Amino acid sequence: MSEFEPTIVAFFCNWCTYTAADLAGTSRLSYPHSIKIVRVMCSGMVDPKYVIKALLEGADGVIVSGCNPGDCHYINGNYKARRRIKLLKEILPQFGFEPERLRLTWIAASDGLLLSEIMQEMTEQLRALGPSEARLKMVI
């Protein structure tokens, strides 16, 4: 049987993390192909229901990533994202998901290498956790 390849939904800030993903691509840095990138204008715009919906519909993990604190193009969007992710991690067990399936990162536009490393790290972490319960229910 082949090795489990986790599906990750990644909400990337347009101004920093998405630009870093573009830089990673043009620099020929690799990250797992199972990452589905959703471009948002700001990490602060990621509604918690999008995260929960992604997990309930079979994603093994979710990453929300934006500009470094203090560098947000919308002034305080990343602080809003930080508060939301903290609360989401507290309620995820009520939905049957481990908090480790959700991650918040800060990746600047020039950090293509860091983006690649974080995506690899998250993939390995999710491999260790195994498929999400929602994915297992979808298979049955």
C-alpha positions as CSV (number, residue, x, y, z in Angstrom):
1,M,0.0,0.0,0.0
2,S,1.3,3.5,-0.8
3,E,2.2,6.0,1.8
4,F,-0.5,8.3,3.1
5,E,-0.3,11.7,1.4
6,P,-2.2,14.3,3.5
7,T,-4.4,16.9,1.8
8,I,-3.7,20.4,3.1
9,V,-5.8,23.5,2.4
10,A,-3.6,26.6,2.7
11,F,-5.1,30.0,3.0
12,F,-2.3,32.4,1.9
13,C,-2.2,36.2,2.3
14,N,-2.0,37.8,-1.2
15,W,0.8,40.2,-0.1
16,C,3.2,38.0,1.7
17,T,2.7,34.2,1.8
18,Y,1.2,33.9,-1.7
19,T,4.2,35.9,-3.0
20,A,6.5,33.6,-1.1
21,A,4.8,30.6,-2.8
22,D,5.4,32.2,-6.2
23,L,9.0,32.9,-5.2
24,A,9.4,29.2,-4.2
25,G,8.1,28.2,-7.6
26,T,10.3,30.4,-9.6
27,S,13.3,29.3,-7.4
28,R,12.4,25.7,-8.2
29,L,11.9,24.9,-4.5
30,S,9.5,22.0,-4.0
31,Y,6.7,21.5,-1.5
32,P,4.1,18.7,-1.5
33,H,1.7,18.7,-4.4
34,S,-1.2,17.8,-2.1
35,I,-1.4,21.4,-0.8
36,K,-4.4,23.3,-2.2
37,I,-3.7,27.0,-2.0
38,V,-6.5,29.5,-1.6
39,R,-5.4,33.1,-2.1
40,V,-7.0,35.6,0.2
41,M,-6.3,39.3,0.4
42,C,-5.4,39.0,4.1
43,S,-5.0,36.2,6.7
44,G,-7.5,38.2,8.8
45,M,-10.2,37.5,6.2
46,V,-10.1,33.8,6.8
47,D,-13.5,33.1,8.4
48,P,-13.3,30.2,11.0
49,K,-16.2,28.5,9.1
50,Y,-13.9,28.1,6.1
51,V,-11.4,26.2,8.2
52,I,-14.0,24.0,9.8
53,K,-15.6,23.4,6.4
54,A,-12.3,22.3,4.8
55,L,-11.7,19.8,7.6
56,L,-15.3,18.5,7.6
57,E,-15.0,18.0,3.8
58,G,-11.9,15.8,4.1
59,A,-8.8,18.0,4.3
60,D,-6.3,16.4,6.7
61,G,-5.0,19.8,7.7
62,V,-5.3,23.6,7.3
63,I,-2.7,26.3,7.2
64,V,-3.5,30.0,7.5
65,S,-0.5,32.1,6.7
66,G,0.1,35.9,6.4
67,C,2.4,38.8,6.8
68,N,4.6,39.0,9.9
69,P,3.0,40.9,12.8
70,G,3.4,44.6,12.3
71,D,3.8,44.2,8.5
72,C,0.1,43.6,7.5
73,H,-1.0,45.6,4.5
74,Y,-4.4,45.9,6.3
75,I,-2.8,47.1,9.5
76,N,-4.1,44.5,12.0
77,G,-5.4,41.6,9.9
78,N,-2.8,39.2,11.1
79,Y,-3.6,40.0,14.7
80,K,-7.2,39.2,13.9
81,A,-6.1,35.9,12.3
82,R,-4.0,35.0,15.4
83,R,-7.0,35.5,17.7
84,R,-9.3,33.4,15.5
85,I,-6.8,30.6,15.1
86,K,-6.3,30.5,18.9
87,L,-10.0,30.1,19.5
88,L,-10.4,27.6,16.6
89,K,-7.7,25.4,18.1
90,E,-9.8,25.3,21.3
91,I,-13.0,24.3,19.7
92,L,-11.7,21.9,17.0
93,P,-11.8,18.9,19.4
94,Q,-15.6,19.5,19.7
95,F,-15.7,18.7,15.9
96,G,-13.5,15.6,16.4
97,F,-10.3,17.1,15.1
98,E,-6.9,17.4,16.7
99,P,-5.7,21.0,17.1
100,E,-2.5,20.0,15.4
101,R,-4.4,19.8,12.1
102,L,-4.5,23.6,12.1
103,R,-1.5,25.9,11.9
104,L,-0.9,29.6,11.7
105,T,2.4,30.9,10.2
106,W,3.9,34.2,9.3
107,I,5.8,34.1,6.0
108,A,7.2,37.2,4.4
109,A,7.2,37.7,0.6
110,S,11.0,37.0,0.4
111,D,10.8,33.7,2.4
112,G,10.2,31.1,-0.4
113,L,12.6,28.7,1.3
114,L,10.8,29.0,4.7
115,L,7.5,28.4,3.0
116,S,8.8,25.2,1.4
117,E,10.2,24.0,4.7
118,I,7.0,24.7,6.6
119,M,4.9,22.9,4.0
120,Q,7.2,19.8,4.2
121,E,7.0,20.0,8.0
122,M,3.2,20.2,8.1
123,T,2.9,17.3,5.7
124,E,5.2,15.1,7.9
125,Q,3.2,16.2,11.0
126,L,-0.1,15.2,9.3
127,R,1.4,11.9,8.1
128,A,2.2,11.1,11.7
129,L,-1.4,11.9,12.8
130,G,-2.9,9.9,9.9
131,P,-6.0,10.6,7.8
132,S,-8.6,12.8,9.4
133,E,-11.8,11.2,10.7
134,A,-13.8,13.1,8.1
135,R,-11.8,11.6,5.3
136,L,-12.2,8.1,6.7
137,K,-16.0,8.7,6.9
138,M,-16.0,9.8,3.3
139,V,-14.3,6.6,2.2
140,I,-16.8,4.3,3.9
